[in-house]
Amino acid sequence: MSERSASPADGTNAPDAPEALIRAAAHSIAGRLAGEKGPVSALRSVVHMVDNDEADLAVDDLARVIASYRIRLLRTEHAWIVAAAARLGAPDPLTGTEADRFVDDRDARSPGTRTREE
């Protein structure tokens, strides 16, 4: 996935910038789904949207990818997506797509963490 670094002048390198939050969520999810071509490719497209200054579209697309592939979200990933939407002045995209039902409270380091609904 793309590792574009934003310039300090545009403010997107701040860890709580919507672009950084969306990118972090997409990378985290893709890392857990390594080897699953469909969702990883879709997540790569989300990162490309961010890279092309389309964070508002990217956050909505990320929610649709999660719902479409029924991807389990870690609580942290969920928080990043909700925070990014809030900073963009958008409603929670996970609720609109009902992707919020895929939030998994287990920790990413735990061996029992599922990445997809089975």
VOGU-817335 format. One record per residue: x, y, z of N, C-alpha, C, O, CB in turn. Coordinates in steps of 0.2 Angstrom, whole numbers, plus 5000, padded with zeros to 4 digits. Each point is the difference from the previous one (the first is absolute). Glycine has a CB too. Example, Ala and Ser with C-alpha at 12.3 -4.5 7.8 and 13.67 -1.06 7.14 Angstrom:
2
@n.east 5066; n.north 4972; n.up 5039; ca.east 4996; ca.north 5006; ca.up 5000; c.east 5004; c.north 5006; c.up 5000; o.east 5005; o.north 4999; o.up 5003; cb.east 4986; cb.north 4995; cb.up 5003
@n.east 5007; n.north 5011; n.up 4990; ca.east 5004; ca.north 5006; ca.up 5001; c.east 4996; c.north 5005; c.up 5003; o.east 5003; o.north 5006; o.up 5001; cb.east 5003; cb.north 4991; cb.up 4989
//
This chain:
118
@n.east 5004; n.north 4994; n.up 5000; ca.east 4996; ca.north 5006; ca.up 5000; c.east 5004; c.north 5006; c.up 5000; o.east 5006; o.north 5000; o.up 5002; cb.east 4985; cb.north 4994; cb.up 5004
@n.east 5007; n.north 5012; n.up 4992; ca.east 5003; ca.north 5006; ca.up 4999; c.east 5002; c.north 5003; c.up 5007; o.east 4997; o.north 4999; o.up 5005; cb.east 4997; cb.north 5003; cb.up 4984
@n.east 5012; n.north 5000; n.up 5011; ca.east 5003; ca.north 5003; ca.up 5006; c.east 5002; c.north 5008; c.up 4999; o.east 5005; o.north 5002; o.up 5002; cb.east 4999; cb.north 4986; cb.up 5001
@n.east 4991; n.north 5015; n.up 4994; ca.east 5001; ca.north 5007; ca.up 4999; c.east 5000; c.north 5004; c.up 5006; o.east 4996; o.north 4999; o.up 5005; cb.east 4998; cb.north 5000; cb.up 4984
@n.east 5011; n.north 5005; n.up 5012; ca.east 5001; ca.north 5005; ca.up 5005; c.east 4997; c.north 5007; c.up 4998; o.east 5002; o.north 5002; o.up 4995; cb.east 5008; cb.north 4991; cb.up 5010
@n.east 4986; n.north 5010; n.up 5000; ca.east 4998; ca.north 5006; ca.up 4998; c.east 5004; c.north 5005; c.up 5002; o.east 5005; o.north 5000; o.up 5004; cb.east 4984; cb.north 4996; cb.up 4998
@n.east 5011; n.north 5010; n.up 4995; ca.east 5004; ca.north 5006; ca.up 5002; c.east 4998; c.north 5003; c.up 5006; o.east 4994; o.north 5000; o.up 5001; cb.east 5009; cb.north 5002; cb.up 4987
@n.east 5001; n.north 5001; n.up 5016; ca.east 4998; ca.north 5003; ca.up 5006; c.east 4995; c.north 5006; c.up 4998; o.east 4996; o.north 5002; o.up 5005; cb.east 5015; cb.north 4995; cb.up 5001
@n.east 4990; n.north 5006; n.up 4989; ca.east 4996; ca.north 5006; ca.up 4998; c.east 4992; c.north 4998; c.up 4999; o.east 4996; o.north 5005; o.up 5002; cb.east 5014; cb.north 5000; cb.up 4993
@n.east 4989; n.north 4989; n.up 5003; ca.east 4993; ca.north 4999; ca.up 4999; c.east 4996; c.north 4997; c.up 5006; o.east 4994; o.north 4998; o.up 5000; cb.east 5009; cb.north 5000; cb.up 4989
@n.east 5001; n.north 5000; n.up 5017; ca.east 4997; ca.north 4998; ca.up 5006; c.east 4998; c.north 4993; c.up 5000; o.east 4997; o.north 4998; o.up 5005; cb.east 4999; cb.north 5013; cb.up 4996
@n.east 5005; n.north 4985; n.up 4994; ca.east 4998; ca.north 4993; ca.up 5000; c.east 5005; c.north 4995; c.up 5003; o.east 4999; o.north 4994; o.up 5000; cb.east 4995; cb.north 5009; cb.up 4990
@n.east 5012; n.north 5000; n.up 5012; ca.east 5005; ca.north 4996; ca.up 5004; c.east 4998; c.north 4999; c.up 5007; o.east 5003; o.north 4996; o.up 5004; cb.east 5006; cb.north 5007; cb.up 4988
@n.east 4987; n.north 5001; n.up 5011; ca.east 4998; ca.north 5000; ca.up 5007; c.east 4997; c.north 4993; c.up 5001; o.east 4996; o.north 4998; o.up 4996; cb.east 5002; cb.north 5015; cb.up 5005
@n.east 5003; n.north 4984; n.up 5005; ca.east 4997; ca.north 4993; ca.up 5001; c.east 4993; c.north 5000; c.up 5000; o.east 4997; o.north 4995; o.up 4999; cb.east 5013; cb.north 5002; cb.up 5007
@n.east 4987; n.north 5009; n.up 4996; ca.east 4992; ca.north 5000; ca.up 5001; c.east 4997; c.north 5003; c.up 4994; o.east 4994; o.north 5001; o.up 5000; cb.east 5007; cb.north 4999; cb.up 5012
@n.east 5003; n.north 5001; n.up 4982; ca.east 4997; ca.north 5003; ca.up 4994; c.east 4995; c.north 4994; c.up 4997; o.east 5002; o.north 4994; o.up 5000; cb.east 5008; cb.north 5014; cb.up 4998
@n.east 4985; n.north 4994; n.up 4999; ca.east 4995; ca.north 4995; ca.up 4997; c.east 5004; c.north 4996; c.up 4995; o.east 4999; o.north 4994; o.up 5000; cb.east 4992; cb.north 5013; cb.up 5001
@n.east 5014; n.north 4995; n.up 4995; ca.east 5003; ca.north 4997; ca.up 4995; c.east 5005; c.north 4994; c.up 5004; o.east 5000; o.north 4995; o.up 4997; cb.east 5000; cb.north 5015; cb.up 4995
@n.east 5003; n.north 4992; n.up 5013; ca.east 5004; ca.north 4995; ca.up 5004; c.east 4996; c.north 4995; c.up 5003; o.east 5002; o.north 4994; o.up 5000; cb.east 5006; cb.north 5015; cb.up 5002
@n.east 4986; n.north 4993; n.up 5001; ca.east 4996; ca.north 4995; ca.up 5003; c.east 4997; c.north 4995; c.up 4995; o.east 5000; o.north 4994; o.up 5001; cb.east 4997; cb.north 5015; cb.up 5007
@n.east 5001; n.north 4993; n.up 4986; ca.east 4997; ca.north 4996; ca.up 4995; c.east 5006; c.north 4995; c.up 4997; o.east 4999; o.north 4994; o.up 5000; cb.east 4992; cb.north 5015; cb.up 4997
@n.east 5015; n.north 4994; n.up 5002; ca.east 5005; ca.north 4996; ca.up 4998; c.east 5002; c.north 4995; c.up 5005; o.east 5001; o.north 4994; o.up 4998; cb.east 5003; cb.north 5016; cb.up 4995
@n.east 4996; n.north 4992; n.up 5013; ca.east 5002; ca.north 4995; ca.up 5006; c.east 4995; c.north 4994; c.up 5000; o.east 5002; o.north 4995; o.up 5001; cb.east 5004; cb.north 5015; cb.up 5005
@n.east 4988; n.north 4992; n.up 4994; ca.east 4995; ca.north 4995; ca.up 5000; c.east 5000; c.north 4995; c.up 4994; o.east 5000; o.north 4994; o.up 5001; cb.east 4993; cb.north 5014; cb.up 5005
@n.east 5008; n.north 4995; n.up 4988; ca.east 5001; ca.north 4995; ca.up 4994; c.east 5006; c.north 4996; c.up 5000; o.east 4999; o.north 4994; o.up 4999; cb.east 4995; cb.north 5015; cb.up 4995
@n.east 5011; n.north 4994; n.up 5009; ca.east 5006; ca.north 4996; ca.up 5000; c.east 5000; c.north 4994; c.up 5005; o.east 5002; o.north 4995; o.up 4999; cb.east 5004; cb.north 5015; cb.up 4998
@n.east 4991; n.north 4992; n.up 5009; ca.east 4999; ca.north 4995; ca.up 5005; c.east 4995; c.north 4994; c.up 4998; o.east 5002; o.north 4994; o.up 5001; cb.east 5000; cb.north 5016; cb.up 5008
@n.east 4993; n.north 4992; n.up 4988; ca.east 4995; ca.north 4995; ca.up 4998; c.east 5004; c.north 4996; c.up 4994; o.east 4999; o.north 4993; o.up 5000; cb.east 4991; cb.north 5014; cb.up 5003
@n.east 5013; n.north 4996; n.up 4993; ca.east 5003; ca.north 4996; ca.up 4994; c.east 5006; c.north 4996; c.up 5003; o.east 5001; o.north 4994; o.up 4997; cb.east 4997; cb.north 5015; cb.up 4995
@n.east 5005; n.north 4993; n.up 5013; ca.east 5005; ca.north 4996; ca.up 5003; c.east 4998; c.north 4993; c.up 5003; o.east 5003; o.north 4995; o.up 5000; cb.east 5003; cb.north 5015; cb.up 5003
@n.east 4988; n.north 4991; n.up 5000; ca.east 4996; ca.north 4994; ca.up 5003; c.east 4998; c.north 4995; c.up 4994; o.east 4999; o.north 4994; o.up 5002; cb.east 4998; cb.north 5013; cb.up 5009
@n.east 5001; n.north 4996; n.up 4984; ca.east 4997; ca.north 4996; ca.up 4994; c.east 5005; c.north 4998; c.up 4995; o.east 4998; o.north 4999; o.up 4994; cb.east 4991; cb.north 5007; cb.up 5008
@n.east 5017; n.north 4995; n.up 4999; ca.east 5006; ca.north 4998; ca.up 4995; c.east 4998; c.north 4994; c.up 4997; o.east 4999; o.north 4995; o.up 5003; cb.east 5010; cb.north 5011; cb.up 5004
@n.east 4992; n.north 4993; n.up 4987; ca.east 4998; ca.north 4994; ca.up 4996; c.east 4993; c.north 5000; c.up 4997; o.east 4999; o.north 4996; o.up 4996; cb.east 5010; cb.north 4998; cb.up 5011
@n.east 4987; n.north 5010; n.up 4995; ca.east 4993; ca.north 5000; ca.up 4998; c.east 5000; c.north 5006; c.up 4995; o.east 4998; o.north 5006; o.up 5001; cb.east 4997; cb.north 4989; cb.up 5009
@n.east 5005; n.north 5003; n.up 4983; ca.east 5001; ca.north 5005; ca.up 4995; c.east 4995; c.north 5005; c.up 4999; o.east 5001; o.north 5006; o.up 5000; cb.east 5005; cb.north 4985; cb.up 4994
@n.east 4987; n.north 5007; n.up 5007; ca.east 4995; ca.north 5004; ca.up 4999; c.east 5000; c.north 5006; c.up 5005; o.east 5000; o.north 5006; o.up 4997; cb.east 4993; cb.north 4985; cb.up 4998
@n.east 5006; n.north 5008; n.up 5011; ca.east 5000; ca.north 5005; ca.up 5005; c.east 5006; c.north 5004; c.up 5000; o.east 5000; o.north 5007; o.up 5001; cb.east 4992; cb.north 4987; cb.up 5006
@n.east 5014; n.north 5003; n.up 4992; ca.east 5006; ca.north 5004; ca.up 5000; c.east 5001; c.north 5005; c.up 4995; o.east 5002; o.north 5006; o.up 5000; cb.east 5003; cb.north 4984; cb.up 5005
@n.east 4992; n.north 5008; n.up 4989; ca.east 5000; ca.north 5004; ca.up 4994; c.east 4995; c.north 5006; c.up 5001; o.east 5002; o.north 5006; o.up 4998; cb.east 5001; cb.north 4984; cb.up 4995
@n.east 4992; n.north 5009; n.up 5010; ca.east 4995; ca.north 5005; ca.up 5001; c.east 5003; c.north 5005; c.up 5005; o.east 4998; o.north 5006; o.up 5000; cb.east 4992; cb.north 4986; cb.up 4998
@n.east 5013; n.north 5005; n.up 5007; ca.east 5003; ca.north 5005; ca.up 5005; c.east 5006; c.north 5004; c.up 4997; o.east 5001; o.north 5006; o.up 5002; cb.east 4996; cb.north 4986; cb.up 5007
@n.east 5006; n.north 5005; n.up 4987; ca.east 5005; ca.north 5004; ca.up 4996; c.east 4997; c.north 5006; c.up 4996; o.east 5003; o.north 5005; o.up 5000; cb.east 5004; cb.north 4984; cb.up 4999
@n.east 4987; n.north 5010; n.up 4998; ca.east 4997; ca.north 5005; ca.up 4997; c.east 4998; c.north 5006; c.up 5005; o.east 5000; o.north 5006; o.up 4998; cb.east 4996; cb.north 4985; cb.up 4993
@n.east 5002; n.north 5007; n.up 5015; ca.east 4998; ca.north 5005; ca.up 5005; c.east 5006; c.north 5004; c.up 5001; o.east 5000; o.north 5006; o.up 5001; cb.east 4992; cb.north 4986; cb.up 5005
@n.east 5014; n.north 5005; n.up 4995; ca.east 5006; ca.north 5004; ca.up 5001; c.east 5002; c.north 5005; c.up 4995; o.east 5002; o.north 5005; o.up 5000; cb.east 5002; cb.north 4985; cb.up 5007
@n.east 4995; n.north 5007; n.up 4986; ca.east 5001; ca.north 5004; ca.up 4995; c.east 4995; c.north 5006; c.up 5000; o.east 5002; o.north 5006; o.up 4998; cb.east 5002; cb.north 4984; cb.up 4995
@n.east 4990; n.north 5010; n.up 5009; ca.east 4996; ca.north 5005; ca.up 5000; c.east 5002; c.north 5006; c.up 5005; o.east 5000; o.north 5006; o.up 4999; cb.east 4991; cb.north 4986; cb.up 4999
@n.east 5012; n.north 5005; n.up 5008; ca.east 5003; ca.north 5005; ca.up 5005; c.east 5006; c.north 5003; c.up 4997; o.east 5001; o.north 5006; o.up 5000; cb.east 4995; cb.north 4987; cb.up 5009
@n.east 5008; n.north 5003; n.up 4987; ca.east 5006; ca.north 5003; ca.up 4997; c.east 4998; c.north 5006; c.up 4995; o.east 5004; o.north 5004; o.up 4998; cb.east 5002; cb.north 4985; cb.up 5003
@n.east 4988; n.north 5010; n.up 4996; ca.east 4998; ca.north 5005; ca.up 4995; c.east 4995; c.north 5005; c.up 5003; o.east 4996; o.north 5003; o.up 4997; cb.east 5005; cb.north 4988; cb.up 4994
@n.east 5000; n.north 5010; n.up 5015; ca.east 4996; ca.north 5006; ca.up 5004; c.east 4993; c.north 4999; c.up 5000; o.east 4996; o.north 5004; o.up 4999; cb.east 5013; cb.north 5003; cb.up 4998
@n.east 4988; n.north 4986; n.up 5003; ca.east 4993; ca.north 4999; ca.up 5000; c.east 4998; c.north 4996; c.up 5007; o.east 4997; o.north 4995; o.up 4999; cb.east 5003; cb.north 5005; cb.up 4988
@n.east 5003; n.north 5003; n.up 5018; ca.east 4998; ca.north 4996; ca.up 5007; c.east 4993; c.north 4999; c.up 5001; o.east 4998; o.north 4995; o.up 5003; cb.east 5013; cb.north 5010; cb.up 5001
@n.east 4985; n.north 5000; n.up 4994; ca.east 4993; ca.north 5000; ca.up 5001; c.east 4997; c.north 4994; c.up 4997; o.east 4995; o.north 4996; o.up 5002; cb.east 5004; cb.north 5016; cb.up 5000
@n.east 5003; n.north 4987; n.up 4992; ca.east 4998; ca.north 4994; ca.up 4996; c.east 5003; c.north 4993; c.up 5002; o.east 4997; o.north 4995; o.up 5001; cb.east 5001; cb.north 5013; cb.up 4989
@n.east 5008; n.north 4993; n.up 5013; ca.east 5004; ca.north 4994; ca.up 5002; c.east 4996; c.north 4997; c.up 5006; o.east 5000; o.north 4994; o.up 5001; cb.east 5011; cb.north 5011; cb.up 4995
@n.east 4987; n.north 4999; n.up 5009; ca.east 4997; ca.north 4998; ca.up 5006; c.east 4994; c.north 4996; c.up 4999; o.east 4998; o.north 4995; o.up 5003; cb.east 5007; cb.north 5015; cb.up 5003
@n.east 4991; n.north 4993; n.up 4989; ca.east 4994; ca.north 4996; ca.up 4998; c.east 5001; c.north 4994; c.up 4996; o.east 4997; o.north 4995; o.up 5002; cb.east 4997; cb.north 5016; cb.up 4997
@n.east 5011; n.north 4989; n.up 4997; ca.east 5002; ca.north 4994; ca.up 4996; c.east 5002; c.north 4995; c.up 5005; o.east 4999; o.north 4994; o.up 4999; cb.east 5004; cb.north 5012; cb.up 4991
@n.east 5001; n.north 4996; n.up 5015; ca.east 5003; ca.north 4995; ca.up 5005; c.east 4994; c.north 4996; c.up 5004; o.east 5000; o.north 4994; o.up 5001; cb.east 5010; cb.north 5014; cb.up 5000
@n.east 4985; n.north 4996; n.up 5000; ca.east 4994; ca.north 4997; ca.up 5004; c.east 4997; c.north 4995; c.up 4995; o.east 4998; o.north 4995; o.up 5002; cb.east 5000; cb.north 5016; cb.up 5005
@n.east 5001; n.north 4991; n.up 4987; ca.east 4997; ca.north 4995; ca.up 4995; c.east 5004; c.north 4994; c.up 4999; o.east 4998; o.north 4994; o.up 4999; cb.east 4997; cb.north 5016; cb.up 4995
@n.east 5012; n.north 4991; n.up 5006; ca.east 5004; ca.north 4994; ca.up 4999; c.east 4999; c.north 4995; c.up 5006; o.east 5000; o.north 4994; o.up 5000; cb.east 5009; cb.north 5013; cb.up 4994
@n.east 4991; n.north 4996; n.up 5012; ca.east 4999; ca.north 4996; ca.up 5006; c.east 4994; c.north 4996; c.up 5000; o.east 5000; o.north 4994; o.up 5002; cb.east 5007; cb.north 5015; cb.up 5005
@n.east 4987; n.north 4995; n.up 4991; ca.east 4994; ca.north 4997; ca.up 5000; c.east 5000; c.north 4994; c.up 4994; o.east 4997; o.north 4995; o.up 5002; cb.east 4997; cb.north 5016; cb.up 5003
@n.east 5008; n.north 4991; n.up 4990; ca.east 5000; ca.north 4995; ca.up 4994; c.east 5004; c.north 4994; c.up 5001; o.east 4997; o.north 4994; o.up 4999; cb.east 5002; cb.north 5016; cb.up 4994
@n.east 5007; n.north 4990; n.up 5010; ca.east 5004; ca.north 4994; ca.up 5001; c.east 4999; c.north 4998; c.up 5007; o.east 5003; o.north 4995; o.up 5002; cb.east 5005; cb.north 5009; cb.up 4991
@n.east 4987; n.north 4999; n.up 5011; ca.east 4998; ca.north 4998; ca.up 5007; c.east 5007; c.north 4999; c.up 5004; o.east 5001; o.north 4995; o.up 5004; cb.east 4989; cb.north 4999; cb.up 4992
@n.east 5014; n.north 5011; n.up 5004; ca.east 5006; ca.north 5000; ca.up 5004; c.east 4999; c.north 5002; c.up 5007; o.east 4997; o.north 5005; o.up 5002; cb.east 5009; cb.north 4998; cb.up 4987
@n.east 4997; n.north 4993; n.up 5015; ca.east 5000; ca.north 5002; ca.up 5007; c.east 5004; c.north 5005; c.up 5002; o.east 5006; o.north 5000; o.up 4997; cb.east 4992; cb.north 4988; cb.up 5006
@n.east 5000; n.north 5017; n.up 5001; ca.east 5004; ca.north 5006; ca.up 5002; c.east 5002; c.north 4999; c.up 5007; o.east 4996; o.north 4998; o.up 5004; cb.east 4998; cb.north 5009; cb.up 4987
@n.east 5013; n.north 4995; n.up 5010; ca.east 5002; ca.north 5001; ca.up 5007; c.east 4997; c.north 5006; c.up 5003; o.east 4999; o.north 5005; o.up 4996; cb.east 5012; cb.north 4989; cb.up 5001
@n.east 4988; n.north 5007; n.up 5009; ca.east 4997; ca.north 5006; ca.up 5003; c.east 5004; c.north 5006; c.up 4998; o.east 4998; o.north 5005; o.up 4999; cb.east 4998; cb.north 4988; cb.up 5011
@n.east 5011; n.north 5006; n.up 4990; ca.east 5004; ca.north 5006; ca.up 4998; c.east 4999; c.north 5002; c.up 4993; o.east 5000; o.north 5006; o.up 4999; cb.east 5009; cb.north 4990; cb.up 5009
@n.east 4990; n.north 4999; n.up 4987; ca.east 4999; ca.north 5002; ca.up 4993; c.east 4993; c.north 5004; c.up 5000; o.east 5000; o.north 5005; o.up 4996; cb.east 5007; cb.north 4985; cb.up 5000
@n.east 4988; n.north 5007; n.up 5007; ca.east 4994; ca.north 5004; ca.up 5001; c.east 5000; c.north 5007; c.up 5002; o.east 4998; o.north 5004; o.up 4997; cb.east 4997; cb.north 4985; cb.up 5005
@n.east 5009; n.north 5012; n.up 5003; ca.east 5001; ca.north 5007; ca.up 5003; c.east 5003; c.north 5004; c.up 4995; o.east 4999; o.north 5006; o.up 4999; cb.east 5002; cb.north 4989; cb.up 5013
@n.east 5004; n.north 5003; n.up 4984; ca.east 5004; ca.north 5004; ca.up 4995; c.east 4995; c.north 5002; c.up 4995; o.east 5000; o.north 5006; o.up 4998; cb.east 5011; cb.north 4988; cb.up 5004
@n.east 4985; n.north 5001; n.up 4996; ca.east 4995; ca.north 5002; ca.up 4994; c.east 4995; c.north 5005; c.up 5002; o.east 4999; o.north 5005; o.up 4997; cb.east 5003; cb.north 4984; cb.up 4999
@n.east 4995; n.north 5010; n.up 5010; ca.east 4995; ca.north 5005; ca.up 5003; c.east 5003; c.north 5007; c.up 5001; o.east 4997; o.north 5005; o.up 4999; cb.east 4997; cb.north 4985; cb.up 5007
@n.east 5013; n.north 5010; n.up 4997; ca.east 5003; ca.north 5006; ca.up 5001; c.east 5001; c.north 5004; c.up 4993; o.east 5000; o.north 5006; o.up 5000; cb.east 5006; cb.north 4989; cb.up 5011
@n.east 4997; n.north 5001; n.up 4984; ca.east 5001; ca.north 5003; ca.up 4994; c.east 4994; c.north 5003; c.up 4997; o.east 5000; o.north 5006; o.up 4997; cb.east 5009; cb.north 4986; cb.up 5001
@n.east 4985; n.north 5004; n.up 5002; ca.east 4994; ca.north 5003; ca.up 4998; c.east 4998; c.north 5006; c.up 5004; o.east 4997; o.north 5005; o.up 4997; cb.east 4999; cb.north 4984; cb.up 4999
@n.east 5005; n.north 5011; n.up 5010; ca.east 4998; ca.north 5006; ca.up 5004; c.east 5004; c.north 5006; c.up 4998; o.east 4997; o.north 5006; o.up 5000; cb.east 5000; cb.north 4987; cb.up 5010
@n.east 5009; n.north 5006; n.up 4989; ca.east 5005; ca.north 5006; ca.up 4998; c.east 4998; c.north 5002; c.up 4993; o.east 5002; o.north 5006; o.up 4999; cb.east 5007; cb.north 4989; cb.up 5009
@n.east 4988; n.north 5001; n.up 4988; ca.east 4998; ca.north 5002; ca.up 4994; c.east 4993; c.north 5003; c.up 5000; o.east 4998; o.north 5003; o.up 4994; cb.east 5010; cb.north 4988; cb.up 5001
@n.east 4989; n.north 5009; n.up 5010; ca.east 4993; ca.north 5003; ca.up 5001; c.east 4995; c.north 4995; c.up 4997; o.east 4995; o.north 5003; o.up 4998; cb.east 5010; cb.north 5009; cb.up 5002
@n.east 4996; n.north 4982; n.up 5000; ca.east 4996; ca.north 4995; ca.up 4997; c.east 4997; c.north 4996; c.up 5005; o.east 5003; o.north 4999; o.up 5006; cb.east 5003; cb.north 5001; cb.up 4984
@n.east 4988; n.north 4997; n.up 5009; ca.east 4997; ca.north 4995; ca.up 5005; c.east 5004; c.north 4994; c.up 5000; o.east 5004; o.north 4999; o.up 4996; cb.east 4985; cb.north 5006; cb.up 5003
@n.east 5010; n.north 4991; n.up 5006; ca.east 5004; ca.north 4994; ca.up 5001; c.east 4998; c.north 4995; c.up 4994; o.east 4995; o.north 4998; o.up 4999; cb.east 5005; cb.north 5003; cb.up 5014
@n.east 5005; n.north 4998; n.up 4983; ca.east 4998; ca.north 4996; ca.up 4994; c.east 4999; c.north 4993; c.up 5001; o.east 4997; o.north 4996; o.up 4996; cb.east 5010; cb.north 5011; cb.up 4998
@n.east 4996; n.north 4990; n.up 5012; ca.east 4999; ca.north 4993; ca.up 5002; c.east 4992; c.north 4999; c.up 5001; o.east 4998; o.north 4994; o.up 4999; cb.east 5014; cb.north 5005; cb.up 5005
@n.east 4985; n.north 5006; n.up 5000; ca.east 4993; ca.north 4999; ca.up 5001; c.east 4996; c.north 5000; c.up 4994; o.east 4995; o.north 4996; o.up 5000; cb.east 5007; cb.north 5009; cb.up 5011
@n.east 4999; n.north 4999; n.up 4984; ca.east 4996; ca.north 5001; ca.up 4994; c.east 5001; c.north 4993; c.up 4996; o.east 4995; o.north 4999; o.up 4997; cb.east 5007; cb.north 5013; cb.up 5003
@n.east 5003; n.north 4985; n.up 5000; ca.east 5001; ca.north 4994; ca.up 4996; c.east 4999; c.north 4993; c.up 5005; o.east 5000; o.north 4995; o.up 4997; cb.east 5008; cb.north 5011; cb.up 4995
@n.east 4990; n.north 4996; n.up 5014; ca.east 4999; ca.north 4994; ca.up 5005; c.east 5007; c.north 4996; c.up 5001; o.east 4999; o.north 4995; o.up 5002; cb.east 4989; cb.north 5005; cb.up 4995
@n.east 5017; n.north 5003; n.up 5001; ca.east 5007; ca.north 4997; ca.up 5001; c.east 5002; c.north 5000; c.up 5007; o.east 5004; o.north 4996; o.up 5002; cb.east 4999; cb.north 5007; cb.up 4987
@n.east 4994; n.north 5001; n.up 5015; ca.east 5001; ca.north 5000; ca.up 5008; c.east 4999; c.north 4994; c.up 5003; o.east 5002; o.north 4999; o.up 5006; cb.east 4995; cb.north 5013; cb.up 4994
@n.east 4999; n.north 4984; n.up 4997; ca.east 4998; ca.north 4993; ca.up 5003; c.east 5006; c.north 4995; c.up 5000; o.east 5000; o.north 4995; o.up 5003; cb.east 4988; cb.north 5007; cb.up 4993
@n.east 5017; n.north 5000; n.up 5000; ca.east 5006; ca.north 4996; ca.up 4999; c.east 5006; c.north 5002; c.up 5005; o.east 5006; o.north 4997; o.up 4999; cb.east 4991; cb.north 5001; cb.up 4989
@n.east 5002; n.north 5006; n.up 5017; ca.east 5005; ca.north 5002; ca.up 5005; c.east 5001; c.north 4994; c.up 5004; o.east 4995; o.north 4997; o.up 5003; cb.east 5002; cb.north 5015; cb.up 4997
@n.east 5009; n.north 4986; n.up 5001; ca.east 5002; ca.north 4995; ca.up 5005; c.east 5004; c.north 5003; c.up 5005; o.east 5006; o.north 5003; o.up 4999; cb.east 4994; cb.north 4989; cb.up 4991
@n.east 4998; n.north 5007; n.up 5016; ca.east 5004; ca.north 5002; ca.up 5006; c.east 5006; c.north 4997; c.up 5002; o.east 5004; o.north 5003; o.up 5004; cb.east 4985; cb.north 5000; cb.up 5000
@n.east 5013; n.north 4991; n.up 4993; ca.east 5006; ca.north 4997; ca.up 5002; c.east 5006; c.north 5004; c.up 4997; o.east 5000; o.north 5003; o.up 4995; cb.east 4994; cb.north 4986; cb.up 5005
@n.east 5011; n.north 5010; n.up 5004; ca.east 5007; ca.north 5004; ca.up 4998; c.east 5003; c.north 4996; c.up 4994; o.east 5000; o.north 4994; o.up 5000; cb.east 5001; cb.north 5010; cb.up 5012
@n.east 5002; n.north 5000; n.up 4984; ca.east 5003; ca.north 4998; ca.up 4994; c.east 5006; c.north 4995; c.up 5002; o.east 5001; o.north 4996; o.up 4995; cb.east 4996; cb.north 5015; cb.up 4999
@n.east 5006; n.north 4989; n.up 5011; ca.east 5006; ca.north 4996; ca.up 5002; c.east 4997; c.north 4993; c.up 5002; o.east 5004; o.north 4995; o.up 5001; cb.east 5003; cb.north 5015; cb.up 5002
@n.east 4987; n.north 4990; n.up 4999; ca.east 4997; ca.north 4993; ca.up 5002; c.east 4999; c.north 4995; c.up 4995; o.east 4998; o.north 5002; o.up 4994; cb.east 4996; cb.north 5005; cb.up 5015
@n.east 5009; n.north 4987; n.up 4992; ca.east 5000; ca.north 4995; ca.up 4995; c.east 4993; c.north 4998; c.up 4997; o.east 4999; o.north 4998; o.up 4995; cb.east 5011; cb.north 4998; cb.up 5010
@n.east 4984; n.north 5006; n.up 4999; ca.east 4994; ca.north 4998; ca.up 4998; c.east 4996; c.north 5005; c.up 4996; o.east 4994; o.north 5000; o.up 4998; cb.east 5006; cb.north 4994; cb.up 5012
@n.east 5003; n.north 5012; n.up 4988; ca.east 4997; ca.north 5005; ca.up 4996; c.east 4998; c.north 4998; c.up 4993; o.east 5004; o.north 4998; o.up 4996; cb.east 5003; cb.north 5010; cb.up 5011
@n.east 4987; n.north 4993; n.up 4992; ca.east 4997; ca.north 4998; ca.up 4993; c.east 5001; c.north 5006; c.up 4996; o.east 4998; o.north 5006; o.up 5003; cb.east 4994; cb.north 4985; cb.up 5001
@n.east 5009; n.north 5009; n.up 4990; ca.east 5001; ca.north 5005; ca.up 4995; c.east 4993; c.north 5001; c.up 4996; o.east 4999; o.north 5005; o.up 4997; cb.east 5014; cb.north 4994; cb.up 5003
@n.east 4984; n.north 4996; n.up 4999; ca.east 4994; ca.north 5000; ca.up 4996; c.east 4995; c.north 4996; c.up 5003; o.east 5001; o.north 4995; o.up 5004; cb.east 5006; cb.north 5006; cb.up 4986
@n.east 4986; n.north 5001; n.up 5009; ca.east 4995; ca.north 4996; ca.up 5003; c.east 4999; c.north 4994; c.up 4996; o.east 5001; o.north 4999; o.up 4994; cb.east 4993; cb.north 5011; cb.up 5009
@n.east 5005; n.north 4984; n.up 5001; ca.east 5000; ca.north 4994; ca.up 4998; c.east 4994; c.north 4997; c.up 5000; o.east 4999; o.north 4994; o.up 4998; cb.east 5012; cb.north 5004; cb.up 5005
//
